Amino acid sequence: MHYQRYTAKAADCNACRLSGKCLRGPIAPNDGRGRQISRFVRNIRHPVTPGDRMRHAIDSPRGRQLYSQRIGTVEPVFGNIRHNKRLTRLNHRGRVKVNTQWNLYCMVHNIEKLAKTSLGQQRGR
């Protein structure tokens, strides 16, 4: 939650005609602390949900063209690693260990791609 904070000197509050509504009691005239009032502000959300914004972006001609490219770029890699390599969750904790495990799975995926192409085959046989 966000809030706005107002700070005033004691003399400022004594002169205010609304001080009775926002303060519990009278302020001592020699009180050097002053007053601090916090007012909570609600988060105003955009009336359109994120799902609606995404739906609108995909339904545009440019969005359809970009979305159609997803099948040939990233998603098959994650599908292969998840289903064929059975990596549904990482077995380690900590950023270094998780990155090491993820990099090993990515290397296996790339080595398999090389093995299936002519780069991975020996010549002359």
N, C-alpha and C positions, 0 to 999 in steps of 0.2 A: 504494500500500500504506500502511496506517496502522500506526503503532507507538506503543508506550508507552515513555516514557523515565523511568527511575528515577535519581535523584541522591542520593548519600550521602556523608557525611564519611568520612575515612579511619578514624576511631575507630569508626564504626558498622560498617564492614566487618570490622575486626579482631575485634569481639565476636561476629560472626555465625558460626554453626557451618556454614553452607552456602557460605561464601566460597570454599572450595576448588573448588567446582563451577562457580562463575560467574566467577571471576577466574583469570587466567593465572599469576600469581605472587603472592608476599606483598607486602603494602603496607608501605611504609616508615612508621614511626610518626610521623615529623615531616613527612610529606608532606601539605601543606595542600590539595592539589587534590581529594582524595577520588576517588570513582569515579562513572562515569556508565554505565549499562547501558540499552540499547535492546532492546526485545522486539517483534518484528513480529507483528501480529495479522492473521489472515486476514479477508477480507470475508465475512461471513455473509449469504448471499442468501436471500431468501424462496423457499420451495420452489416456489411457483407462478411460472411465467414471465410476462413482460408480455403475451405473446400470449394466454395462458390468462385473464389478468385482463380483457383487452379482450373476448375471446369471451364471458366471463361477463357483462360489462357490457352488451354488445349483445343478448344473449339474454334479458335481463330485459324486462318489458313497457315500462318507461320508456325503456330503451335502444333498443328497436325503434321507439318513437315518435319519439325524437330522431334516430335514424339515418335514418328515412324523410324527415325534413325537409332533409337535406343536399343532396338532388338539386335542391331549389328555391332554395337560398341561395347557397352559395359555389362549388360545383364547376363549374357551367356557365360562370362567369366565367373560371376558370383554363383550362377546356377551350377556350373561345373564344380566349383570348390565346395559348394554346400551339399549337392546331391551325390556326385560321383566320388568326391574325397571324404564325404561325410563329416564336414566341419560345420556342425550346427551351433557349437559354442566353443569358446576358447578355454583351454585347460589351465591356464596360468593366470596369476594376478600380477598387477604392476605393469606400467607402460612398457618398460624395456622387455620383459618376458613376453607380453602379448605381441609387441611389434616383432620380436624374433620369431614367434610361432607363425604369425601372419606372413612374414617375409618368406619363411620356409615353404608354406603352402603356395605362395605366389611363384616361387622358383620352380616347384614341382609342376605347376600349371604351364609355365613357360617352357620347361624342358620337354614336356609332353608335346607342346605345339611344335617345337623344333624337331622332335623325333617323327612326327607325322608328316612333316614337309621334307623337301629334298635336302634341306640343310642338315638334317639329322641322319641321313642315309649315307652309307659309305659308297664311294664310287668304284667302279671296276668289278663289281660282283654281279 
